[in-house]
Amino acid sequence: MVLIDAQGHRVSGATAQSLQAWEQAAHEMRRMVDDPVASVERSLALAPEMTMAHVLKAWLHLLGTEPDGIPVARAACEVASRLPADDRERRHVEAARAVAEGRWREGGLRLEDLSLRYPHDTLALQAGHQVDFFRGDSRMLRERMARVLPSWDPEVPGWHAVLGMHAFGLEETGDYALAEAQGRHAVELEPRDGWAWHAVAHVHEMRSQPHAGIDWLEPARATWAQGSALATHNTWHLALFRLELGEEDAALQLYDEAIGGTGSGLVLDLVDASAMLWRLKLRGVDVRERWSALADRWQALAAASRYAFNDLHAMLAFVGADRVQPQQLVLQAQARAMQGDADNALFTREVGSPAVQAIQSFARGDFAAAAATLRGIRHHAHRFGGSHAQRDLLDLTLIEAALRGHDAPLALGLAAERLARRPHSPSAQRLAQRARALAASG
């Protein structure tokens, strides 16, 4: 008997019980909550030849950018490739295999074609959306969802996730009003949709609306943080709003409670911890003890260099903790990565490698070198992934390098451009005041 999933697709090798477990895993993944890995393992235990269970396992181990997840994903793809599969399932296997082998662009394109043919496949949409995010492809973050919207029926399971992902794509391409509306609608439909909460938080960040951002996240913290893979990241956004208001102590308290103080060793959580401590460091806050604890957790990943965006955040921790050896391991790993043929070679060559070198220059007080390097990459930094809010760390470091390096013309120019983009931003106004004071001092 051929079984059909909740979105109307044939599922090869499934039993009624394994499909139920798979649906649970897919539902958890769409909301980014609970333990979809455990749910898909339960599905596989019930039906070892269920092709889409192996596919879902592969995607779950790829989209966290954990180096240890890659061999698991490759093995899952290998098993799936030997099992019965229809056209949709085969396309999933080949897309996941491409990403597992470091061919991010190919994987994204394969998922585009899959979604054009099977627009209700939310796993393909979600995997593609994350690939777009890791590649910094703002336009595809929006267009991948826009293409399927006419085919969607709100009664199909996963509608909230499509809206939430579309909201984030709209935000990354500057359509803030529609992004906020779509994100809020998604949360109304599914209050535990962490990505939709995240999309609206980004809107408030990009609009420099810290009070609105706090009002969005703070009262509902128990809802969006409960069992969520995005609990750390959305708390990071809450801390950004506190920083924007000059509330460094409140941001530091959030760091200790739910960002770096959790002790998490997950790469995505480590990225948030590094990014928050660096922003605090730029503001002159003493976070040295926290750097040491964070660097300990990055240590095992120093030589990985599977993804250039992660390398930057590892380097932030090693520089912050004054760890020379792991800094060298990052540089050596990047050198190896640039010799390879995976897409990360390009990510590293164009942005990742100069970015970590700029951070090292900044740390040793060579602010002119840091500024020169950052100026060379800031306009194409999206090529190594992340969001506008995350990559803003590079601009903030550049402005601080100009200020600390006493380059008044550059500091004034950078502060003016930031203030033009964020005219109501308290932090942008403070940077502009510092730049004017530097120029006046002569």
KEDOVEX-68068 format. One record per residue (C-alpha): residue number from 1; residue in three letters; x, y, z. Coordinates in nm, 4 decimals, m for minus. Layout:
ATOM    nr   rest          X          Y          Z
ATOM   NUM    ala          X          Y          Z
...
***
This chain:
ATOM    nr   rest          X          Y          Z
ATOM     1    met     0.0000     0.0000     0.0000
ATOM     2    val     0.1310     0.3446    m0.0955
ATOM     3    leu     0.1203     0.5905     0.1934
ATOM     4    ile     0.0748     0.9661     0.1498
ATOM     5    asp     0.2124     1.2320     0.3826
ATOM     6    ala     0.0112     1.5197     0.5277
ATOM     7    gln     0.1056     1.7465     0.2365
ATOM     8    gly    m0.0044     1.4990    m0.0300
ATOM     9    his     0.3247     1.3341    m0.1265
ATOM    10    arg     0.3982     0.9669    m0.1740
ATOM    11    val     0.6416     0.8258     0.0844
ATOM    12    ser     0.8392     0.5196    m0.0134
ATOM    13    gly     0.9075     0.2410     0.2340
ATOM    14    ala     0.6912     0.3828     0.5107
ATOM    15    thr     0.4512     0.2172     0.7494
ATOM    16    ala     0.1619     0.3957     0.9132
ATOM    17    gln     0.3567     0.4129     1.2401
ATOM    18    ser     0.6835     0.5307     1.0834
ATOM    19    leu     0.4994     0.7969     0.8843
ATOM    20    gln     0.3388     0.9228     1.2037
ATOM    21    ala     0.6820     0.9553     1.3665
ATOM    22    trp     0.8188     1.1225     1.0521
ATOM    23    glu     0.5338     1.3747     1.0539
ATOM    24    gln     0.6160     1.4530     1.4156
ATOM    25    ala     0.9808     1.5125     1.3232
ATOM    26    ala     0.8838     1.7321     1.0280
ATOM    27    his     0.6418     1.9324     1.2445
ATOM    28    glu     0.9129     1.9852     1.5060
ATOM    29    met     1.1606     2.0909     1.2392
ATOM    30    arg     0.9176     2.3424     1.0872
ATOM    31    arg     0.8796     2.5059     1.4292
ATOM    32    met     1.2467     2.4439     1.5236
ATOM    33    val     1.1436     2.2981     1.8574
ATOM    34    asp     1.1800     1.9855     2.0698
ATOM    35    asp     1.3833     1.6941     1.9280
ATOM    36    pro     1.3213     1.6188     1.5592
ATOM    37    val     1.6375     1.4043     1.5488
ATOM    38    ala     1.4914     1.1677     1.8070
ATOM    39    ser     1.1596     1.1627     1.6232
ATOM    40    val     1.3176     1.0738     1.2899
ATOM    41    glu     1.5274     0.8037     1.4540
ATOM    42    arg     1.2048     0.6583     1.5890
ATOM    43    ser     1.0651     0.6659     1.2358
ATOM    44    leu     1.3693     0.4803     1.1048
ATOM    45    ala     1.3466     0.2213     1.3786
ATOM    46    leu     0.9903     0.1504     1.2680
ATOM    47    ala     1.0726     0.1438     0.8944
ATOM    48    pro     1.4461     0.1266     0.8106
ATOM    49    glu     1.3679     0.1501     0.4388
ATOM    50    met     1.1616     0.4686     0.4568
ATOM    51    thr     1.3500     0.6870     0.2094
ATOM    52    met     1.2268     1.0228     0.3359
ATOM    53    ala     1.3222     0.9381     0.6939
ATOM    54    his     1.6840     0.9040     0.5819
ATOM    55    val     1.6477     1.2290     0.3844
ATOM    56    leu     1.5106     1.4158     0.6847
ATOM    57    lys     1.7906     1.2766     0.8992
ATOM    58    ala     2.0428     1.4087     0.6467
ATOM    59    trp     1.8921     1.7583     0.6451
ATOM    60    leu     1.8747     1.7715     1.0232
ATOM    61    his     2.2469     1.6947     1.0467
ATOM    62    leu     2.3428     1.9388     0.7716
ATOM    63    leu     2.1542     2.2524     0.8661
ATOM    64    gly     2.3218     2.3018     1.2034
ATOM    65    thr     2.6626     2.3406     1.0286
ATOM    66    glu     2.8128     2.1025     1.2855
ATOM    67    pro     3.1282     1.9379     1.1451
ATOM    68    asp     3.0316     1.6090     1.3100
ATOM    69    gly     2.6983     1.6168     1.1325
ATOM    70    ile     2.8465     1.5907     0.7849
ATOM    71    pro     2.9482     1.2210     0.7947
ATOM    72    val     2.6089     1.1348     0.9448
ATOM    73    ala     2.4344     1.3196     0.6621
ATOM    74    arg     2.6519     1.1564     0.3966
ATOM    75    ala     2.5755     0.8113     0.5347
ATOM    76    ala     2.2027     0.8889     0.5376
ATOM    77    cys     2.2199     1.0035     0.1739
ATOM    78    glu     2.4079     0.6884     0.0780
ATOM    79    val     2.1440     0.4654     0.2333
ATOM    80    ala     1.8605     0.6675     0.0798
ATOM    81    ser     2.0183     0.6472    m0.2653
ATOM    82    arg     1.9853     0.2672    m0.2576
ATOM    83    leu     1.6187     0.2640    m0.1566
ATOM    84    pro     1.3071     0.2907    m0.3723
ATOM    85    ala     1.2199     0.6535    m0.4432
ATOM    86    asp     0.9968     0.8602    m0.6669
ATOM    87    asp     1.1064     1.1753    m0.8493
ATOM    88    arg     1.0566     1.4057    m0.5480
ATOM    89    glu     1.2427     1.1779    m0.3124
ATOM    90    arg     1.5335     1.1323    m0.5552
ATOM    91    arg     1.5610     1.5092    m0.5918
ATOM    92    his     1.5810     1.5412    m0.2136
ATOM    93    val     1.8587     1.2828    m0.1945
ATOM    94    glu     2.0671     1.4543    m0.4619
ATOM    95    ala     2.0197     1.7986    m0.3070
ATOM    96    ala     2.1193     1.6758     0.0380
ATOM    97    arg     2.4172     1.4898    m0.1084
ATOM    98    ala     2.5365     1.8087    m0.2804
ATOM    99    val     2.5226     2.0094     0.0433
ATOM   100    ala     2.6888     1.7263     0.2378
ATOM   101    glu     2.9764     1.7404    m0.0118
ATOM   102    gly     3.0092     2.1164     0.0267
ATOM   103    arg     2.8314     2.2117    m0.2964
ATOM   104    trp     2.5935     2.4612    m0.1370
ATOM   105    arg     2.4960     2.6387    m0.4571
ATOM   106    glu     2.4172     2.3164    m0.6376
ATOM   107    gly     2.2109     2.1965    m0.3441
ATOM   108    gly     2.0154     2.5216    m0.3393
ATOM   109    leu     1.9452     2.5003    m0.7124
ATOM   110    arg     1.8313     2.1393    m0.6853
ATOM   111    leu     1.5929     2.2380    m0.4086
ATOM   112    glu     1.4632     2.5263    m0.6212
ATOM   113    asp     1.3711     2.2832    m0.8972
ATOM   114    leu     1.2145     2.0444    m0.6482
ATOM   115    ser     0.9969     2.3181    m0.5004
ATOM   116    leu     0.8818     2.4353    m0.8428
ATOM   117    arg     0.7477     2.0860    m0.9076
ATOM   118    tyr     0.6269     2.0086    m0.5550
ATOM   119    pro     0.5390     2.3439    m0.3939
ATOM   120    his     0.3783     2.1895    m0.0838
ATOM   121    asp     0.6982     2.0124     0.0205
ATOM   122    thr     0.7874     2.2236     0.3234
ATOM   123    leu     1.0998     2.0190     0.3949
ATOM   124    ala     1.2410     2.1232     0.0570
ATOM   125    leu     1.1381     2.4837     0.1199
ATOM   126    gln     1.2898     2.4885     0.4674
ATOM   127    ala     1.6137     2.3196     0.3633
ATOM   128    gly     1.6421     2.5560     0.0669
ATOM   129    his     1.5700     2.8583     0.2841
ATOM   130    gln     1.8472     2.7604     0.5238
ATOM   131    val     2.0897     2.7010     0.2347
ATOM   132    asp     2.0034     3.0494     0.1072
ATOM   133    phe     2.0717     3.1869     0.4555
ATOM   134    phe     2.4075     3.0140     0.4869
ATOM   135    arg     2.5037     3.1512     0.1461
ATOM   136    gly     2.3812     3.5025     0.2300
ATOM   137    asp     2.1492     3.5001    m0.0728
ATOM   138    ser     1.8935     3.7568     0.0400
ATOM   139    arg     1.6981     3.7537    m0.2828
ATOM   140    met     1.6442     3.3784    m0.2821
ATOM   141    leu     1.5406     3.3899     0.0834
ATOM   142    arg     1.2436     3.5862    m0.0458
ATOM   143    glu     1.1885     3.4421    m0.3923
ATOM   144    arg     1.1987     3.0749    m0.2941
ATOM   145    met     0.8858     3.1366    m0.0852
ATOM   146    ala     0.7223     3.3866    m0.3207
ATOM   147    arg     0.7290     3.1302    m0.6006
ATOM   148    val     0.5140     2.8804    m0.4129
ATOM   149    leu     0.2663     3.1152    m0.2421
ATOM   150    pro     0.0086     3.0987    m0.5265
ATOM   151    ser     0.0038     2.7185    m0.4951
ATOM   152    trp    m0.0527     2.7116    m0.1226
ATOM   153    asp    m0.3695     2.6410     0.0672
ATOM   154    pro    m0.3629     2.7617     0.4293
ATOM   155    glu    m0.5190     2.4300     0.5278
ATOM   156    val    m0.2040     2.2401     0.4240
ATOM   157    pro     0.0173     2.1651     0.7285
ATOM   158    gly     0.3131     2.3995     0.7355
ATOM   159    trp     0.1449     2.7194     0.6153
ATOM   160    his     0.2768     2.9059     0.9198
ATOM   161    ala     0.6330     2.8026     0.8306
ATOM   162    val     0.5986     2.9253     0.4723
ATOM   163    leu     0.4740     3.2611     0.6012
ATOM   164    gly     0.7552     3.2815     0.8568
ATOM   165    met     1.0216     3.2037     0.5999
ATOM   166    his     0.8720     3.4501     0.3530
ATOM   167    ala     0.8740     3.7104     0.6312
ATOM   168    phe     1.2450     3.6640     0.6856
ATOM   169    gly     1.3176     3.6860     0.3136
ATOM   170    leu     1.1137     4.0063     0.2922
ATOM   171    glu     1.3050     4.1527     0.5866
ATOM   172    glu     1.6440     4.0665     0.4352
ATOM   173    thr     1.5408     4.2439     0.1144
ATOM   174    gly     1.4121     4.5535     0.2933
ATOM   175    asp     1.0326     4.5085     0.2742
ATOM   176    tyr     0.9893     4.5606     0.6460
ATOM   177    ala     0.6156     4.6348     0.6626
ATOM   178    leu     0.5094     4.3200     0.4780
ATOM   179    ala     0.7752     4.1178     0.6599
ATOM   180    glu     0.6332     4.2180     0.9962
ATOM   181    ala     0.2777     4.1411     0.8861
ATOM   182    gln     0.3692     3.7969     0.7521
ATOM   183    gly     0.5769     3.7133     1.0595
ATOM   184    arg     0.3057     3.8167     1.3029
ATOM   185    his     0.0487     3.6148     1.1090
ATOM   186    ala     0.2745     3.3100     1.1236
ATOM   187    val     0.3077     3.3439     1.5023
ATOM   188    glu    m0.0695     3.3787     1.5380
ATOM   189    leu    m0.1102     3.0513     1.3495
ATOM   190    glu     0.1705     2.8726     1.5372
ATOM   191    pro     0.2918     3.0438     1.8572
ATOM   192    arg     0.5985     2.8175     1.8780
ATOM   193    asp     0.7290     2.9005     1.5296
ATOM   194    gly     1.0737     3.0244     1.6344
ATOM   195    trp     1.1705     3.1381     1.2849
ATOM   196    ala     0.8670     3.3649     1.2575
ATOM   197    trp     0.9432     3.5231     1.5968
ATOM   198    his     1.2968     3.5663     1.4653
ATOM   199    ala     1.1817     3.7326     1.1410
ATOM   200    val     0.9863     4.0029     1.3260
ATOM   201    ala     1.2786     4.0580     1.5634
ATOM   202    his     1.4969     4.1230     1.2574
ATOM   203    val     1.2469     4.3803     1.1316
ATOM   204    his     1.2753     4.5753     1.4557
ATOM   205    glu     1.6557     4.5456     1.4483
ATOM   206    met     1.6840     4.6785     1.0950
ATOM   207    arg     1.4389     4.9598     1.1683
ATOM   208    ser     1.6299     5.0523     1.4858
ATOM   209    gln     1.3210     4.9988     1.6999
ATOM   210    pro     1.4672     4.8599     2.0225
ATOM   211    his     1.1617     4.9336     2.2365
ATOM   212    ala     0.9323     4.7608     1.9867
ATOM   213    gly     1.1744     4.4710     1.9662
ATOM   214    ile     1.1759     4.4289     2.3435
ATOM   215    asp     0.7963     4.4522     2.3494
ATOM   216    trp     0.7834     4.1790     2.0837
ATOM   217    leu     1.0188     3.9333     2.2515
ATOM   218    glu     1.0238     3.9936     2.6243
ATOM   219    pro     0.6604     3.9226     2.7245
ATOM   220    ala     0.6445     3.6011     2.5187
ATOM   221    arg     0.9855     3.4673     2.6117
ATOM   222    ala     0.8443     3.1533     2.7709
ATOM   223    thr     0.6607     3.0734     2.4462
ATOM   224    trp     0.9351     3.1225     2.1882
ATOM   225    ala     1.2153     2.9859     2.4060
ATOM   226    gln     1.0423     2.6660     2.5203
ATOM   227    gly     1.2361     2.3732     2.3766
ATOM   228    ser     1.3436     2.5882     2.0827
ATOM   229    ala     1.6592     2.5493     1.8762
ATOM   230    leu     1.6359     2.9271     1.8308
ATOM   231    ala     1.6089     3.0116     2.2012
ATOM   232    thr     1.9696     3.1305     2.2128
ATOM   233    his     1.9470     3.3256     1.8896
ATOM   234    asn     1.6227     3.5020     1.9736
ATOM   235    thr     1.7655     3.5881     2.3164
ATOM   236    trp     2.0650     3.7300     2.1286
ATOM   237    his     1.8226     3.9579     1.9446
ATOM   238    leu     1.6709     4.0657     2.2742
ATOM   239    ala     2.0207     4.1473     2.3991
ATOM   240    leu     2.0876     4.3498     2.0813
ATOM   241    phe     1.7864     4.5656     2.1611
ATOM   242    arg     1.9218     4.6234     2.5120
ATOM   243    leu     2.2617     4.7179     2.3670
ATOM   244    glu     2.0976     4.9604     2.1275
ATOM   245    leu     1.9538     5.1399     2.4297
ATOM   246    gly     2.2942     5.1469     2.5997
ATOM   247    glu     2.1902     4.8866     2.8559
ATOM   248    glu     2.5134     4.6859     2.8585
ATOM   249    asp     2.4430     4.5336     3.2001
ATOM   250    ala     2.1059     4.4000     3.0824
ATOM   251    ala     2.2668     4.2550     2.7696
ATOM   252    leu     2.5356     4.0917     2.9793
ATOM   253    gln     2.2731     3.9422     3.2083
ATOM   254    leu     2.0955     3.7916     2.9059
ATOM   255    tyr     2.4293     3.6547     2.7877
ATOM   256    asp     2.4859     3.4815     3.1207
ATOM   257    glu     2.1299     3.3510     3.1431
ATOM   258    ala     2.0614     3.2248     2.7952
ATOM   259    ile     2.3349     3.2941     2.5372
ATOM   260    gly     2.6866     3.2047     2.6446
ATOM   261    gly     2.6226     3.1089     3.0036
ATOM   262    thr     2.4226     2.8012     2.9063
ATOM   263    gly     2.7416     2.6097     2.8274
ATOM   264    ser     2.6037     2.4976     2.4917
ATOM   265    gly     2.8601     2.3600     2.2495
ATOM   266    leu     2.6318     2.3812     1.9445
ATOM   267    val     2.7953     2.5834     1.6696
ATOM   268    leu     2.4981     2.8125     1.6120
ATOM   269    asp     2.4875     2.8951     1.9844
ATOM   270    leu     2.8633     2.9522     1.9930
ATOM   271    val     2.8298     3.1958     1.7025
ATOM   272    asp     2.5746     3.3999     1.8960
ATOM   273    ala     2.7904     3.3970     2.2094
ATOM   274    ser     3.0985     3.5199     2.0206
ATOM   275    ala     2.9000     3.7885     1.8403
ATOM   276    met     2.7513     3.9240     2.1634
ATOM   277    leu     3.0795     3.9309     2.3543
ATOM   278    trp     3.2531     4.1065     2.0645
ATOM   279    arg     2.9875     4.3771     2.0549
ATOM   280    leu     3.0322     4.4253     2.4283
ATOM   281    lys     3.4091     4.4361     2.3824
ATOM   282    leu     3.3722     4.7082     2.1179
ATOM   283    arg     3.1819     4.9099     2.3768
ATOM   284    gly     3.4630     4.8734     2.6286
ATOM   285    val     3.2884     4.6222     2.8560
ATOM   286    asp     3.5281     4.3857     3.0348
ATOM   287    val     3.4204     4.0318     2.9394
ATOM   288    arg     3.7582     3.8578     2.9586
ATOM   289    glu     3.6493     3.5740     3.1888
ATOM   290    arg     3.3586     3.4941     2.9615
ATOM   291    trp     3.5889     3.4849     2.6589
ATOM   292    ser     3.7961     3.2140     2.8233
ATOM   293    ala     3.4989     2.9871     2.8887
ATOM   294    leu     3.3708     3.0427     2.5352
ATOM   295    ala     3.7104     2.9764     2.3752
ATOM   296    asp     3.7213     2.6432     2.5583
ATOM   297    arg     3.4025     2.5385     2.3819
ATOM   298    trp     3.5273     2.6585     2.0421
ATOM   299    gln     3.8593     2.4756     2.0829
ATOM   300    ala     3.7439     2.1435     1.9362
ATOM   301    leu     3.6241     2.3240     1.6225
ATOM   302    ala     3.9327     2.5396     1.5616
ATOM   303    ala     4.0704     2.3178     1.2869
ATOM   304    ala     3.7376     2.2377     1.1175
ATOM   305    ser     3.6895     2.5262     0.8683
ATOM   306    arg     3.3828     2.3719     0.7107
ATOM   307    tyr     3.2057     2.7067     0.6919
ATOM   308    ala     3.3818     3.0433     0.6792
ATOM   309    phe     3.1144     3.2300     0.8758
ATOM   310    asn     3.1767     2.9995     1.1721
ATOM   311    asp     3.5534     3.0497     1.1415
ATOM   312    leu     3.5106     3.4225     1.1984
ATOM   313    his     3.3211     3.3650     1.5205
ATOM   314    ala     3.5718     3.1090     1.6423
ATOM   315    met     3.8467     3.3653     1.5820
ATOM   316    leu     3.6550     3.6266     1.7829
ATOM   317    ala     3.6602     3.3932     2.0826
ATOM   318    phe     4.0269     3.3001     2.0460
ATOM   319    val     4.1304     3.6639     2.0074
ATOM   320    gly     3.9111     3.7671     2.2984
ATOM   321    ala     4.0679     3.5006     2.5198
ATOM   322    asp     4.4185     3.5739     2.3842
ATOM   323    arg     4.4636     3.2107     2.2686
ATOM   324    val     4.7444     3.2116     2.0130
ATOM   325    gln     4.7572     2.8437     1.9179
ATOM   326    pro     4.3888     2.8045     1.8230
ATOM   327    gln     4.4129     3.1251     1.6212
ATOM   328    gln     4.6849     2.9579     1.4174
ATOM   329    leu     4.4705     2.6457     1.3809
ATOM   330    val     4.1915     2.8547     1.2319
ATOM   331    leu     4.4298     3.0173     0.9843
ATOM   332    gln     4.5783     2.6814     0.8856
ATOM   333    ala     4.2337     2.5263     0.8441
ATOM   334    gln     4.1268     2.8159     0.6260
ATOM   335    ala     4.4368     2.7761     0.4120
ATOM   336    arg     4.3431     2.4115     0.3561
ATOM   337    ala     3.9831     2.5042     0.2821
ATOM   338    met     4.0914     2.7526     0.0151
ATOM   339    gln     4.2820     2.4757    m0.1617
ATOM   340    gly     3.9672     2.2635    m0.1928
ATOM   341    asp     3.6900     2.2674    m0.4496
ATOM   342    ala     3.3919     2.2975    m0.2145
ATOM   343    asp     3.1951     2.6227    m0.2105
ATOM   344    asn     3.3525     2.7066     0.1248
ATOM   345    ala     3.6787     2.7684    m0.0590
ATOM   346    leu     3.5133     3.0685    m0.2233
ATOM   347    phe     3.3385     3.1784     0.0973
ATOM   348    thr     3.6735     3.1711     0.2753
ATOM   349    arg     3.8792     3.3312     0.0017
ATOM   350    glu     3.6419     3.6217    m0.0624
ATOM   351    val     3.5334     3.7025     0.2930
ATOM   352    gly     3.6217     3.4537     0.5657
ATOM   353    ser     3.9992     3.4685     0.5489
ATOM   354    pro     4.0333     3.8492     0.5325
ATOM   355    ala     3.7680     3.8823     0.8045
ATOM   356    val     3.9615     3.6729     1.0570
ATOM   357    gln     4.2819     3.8557     0.9671
ATOM   358    ala     4.1077     4.1880     1.0279
ATOM   359    ile     3.9969     4.0695     1.3715
ATOM   360    gln     4.3548     3.9725     1.4544
ATOM   361    ser     4.4800     4.3128     1.3387
ATOM   362    phe     4.2199     4.4877     1.5523
ATOM   363    ala     4.3145     4.2809     1.8576
ATOM   364    arg     4.6823     4.3686     1.8336
ATOM   365    gly     4.6036     4.7372     1.7965
ATOM   366    asp     4.6804     4.7691     1.4251
ATOM   367    phe     4.3597     4.9564     1.3594
ATOM   368    ala     4.4684     5.0929     1.0219
ATOM   369    ala     4.5260     4.7392     0.8899
ATOM   370    ala     4.1955     4.6193     1.0344
ATOM   371    ala     4.0090     4.9074     0.8723
ATOM   372    ala     4.1783     4.8585     0.5354
ATOM   373    thr     4.0934     4.4884     0.5304
ATOM   374    leu     3.7333     4.5359     0.6403
ATOM   375    arg     3.6785     4.8097     0.3824
ATOM   376    gly     3.7875     4.5609     0.1189
ATOM   377    ile     3.5203     4.3047     0.2057
ATOM   378    arg     3.2265     4.4892     0.3604
ATOM   379    his     3.0323     4.5325     0.0347
ATOM   380    his     3.0407     4.1639    m0.0537
ATOM   381    ala     3.0450     4.0150     0.2958
ATOM   382    his     2.7039     3.8564     0.2308
ATOM   383    arg     2.8872     3.5962     0.0242
ATOM   384    phe     2.9949     3.4057     0.3335
ATOM   385    gly     2.6442     3.3871     0.4769
ATOM   386    gly     2.4502     3.5100     0.7757
ATOM   387    ser     2.1980     3.7907     0.8020
ATOM   388    his     2.2334     4.1670     0.7767
ATOM   389    ala     2.2110     4.1870     1.1559
ATOM   390    gln     2.4872     3.9316     1.2038
ATOM   391    arg     2.7195     4.0820     0.9443
ATOM   392    asp     2.6719     4.4243     1.1055
ATOM   393    leu     2.9484     4.3103     1.3405
ATOM   394    leu     3.1961     4.3801     1.0578
ATOM   395    asp     3.0689     4.7359     1.0112
ATOM   396    leu     3.0750     4.8013     1.3846
ATOM   397    thr     3.4330     4.6741     1.4017
ATOM   398    leu     3.5304     4.8944     1.1073
ATOM   399    ile     3.3854     5.2077     1.2690
ATOM   400    glu     3.5584     5.1271     1.5963
ATOM   401    ala     3.8877     5.0666     1.4136
ATOM   402    ala     3.8597     5.4093     1.2503
ATOM   403    leu     3.7859     5.5720     1.5862
ATOM   404    arg     4.0618     5.3947     1.7757
ATOM   405    gly     4.3053     5.4463     1.4894
ATOM   406    his     4.2353     5.8227     1.4979
ATOM   407    asp     4.1283     5.8260     1.1331
ATOM   408    ala     3.8837     6.1139     1.1711
ATOM   409    pro     3.7787     6.1460     0.8030
ATOM   410    leu     3.6968     5.7750     0.7815
ATOM   411    ala     3.5245     5.7716     1.1194
ATOM   412    leu     3.3114     6.0721     1.0240
ATOM   413    gly     3.2156     5.9174     0.6918
ATOM   414    leu     3.1276     5.5791     0.8366
ATOM   415    ala     2.9311     5.7329     1.1229
ATOM   416    ala     2.7415     5.9574     0.8801
ATOM   417    glu     2.6438     5.6679     0.6567
ATOM   418    arg     2.5232     5.4670     0.9553
ATOM   419    leu     2.3225     5.7570     1.0900
ATOM   420    ala     2.1654     5.8113     0.7475
ATOM   421    arg     2.0546     5.4499     0.7463
ATOM   422    arg     1.9496     5.4490     1.1138
ATOM   423    pro     1.8570     5.8100     1.1950
ATOM   424    his     1.6756     5.7232     1.5179
ATOM   425    ser     1.9381     5.4798     1.6474
ATOM   426    pro     2.0838     5.5803     1.9860
ATOM   427    ser     2.3992     5.3782     1.9206
ATOM   428    ala     2.4490     5.5345     1.5766
ATOM   429    gln     2.4113     5.8780     1.7342
ATOM   430    arg     2.6731     5.7906     1.9966
ATOM   431    leu     2.9170     5.6770     1.7279
ATOM   432    ala     2.8590     5.9990     1.5338
ATOM   433    gln     2.9282     6.2038     1.8473
ATOM   434    arg     3.2546     6.0186     1.9020
ATOM   435    ala     3.3571     6.0753     1.5408
ATOM   436    arg     3.2852     6.4476     1.5650
ATOM   437    ala     3.4788     6.4707     1.8905
ATOM   438    leu     3.7744     6.2952     1.7274
ATOM   439    ala     3.7668     6.5374     1.4342
ATOM   440    ala     3.7424     6.8363     1.6682
ATOM   441    ser     4.0413     6.7180     1.8688
ATOM   442    gly     4.2438     6.7609     1.5701
***
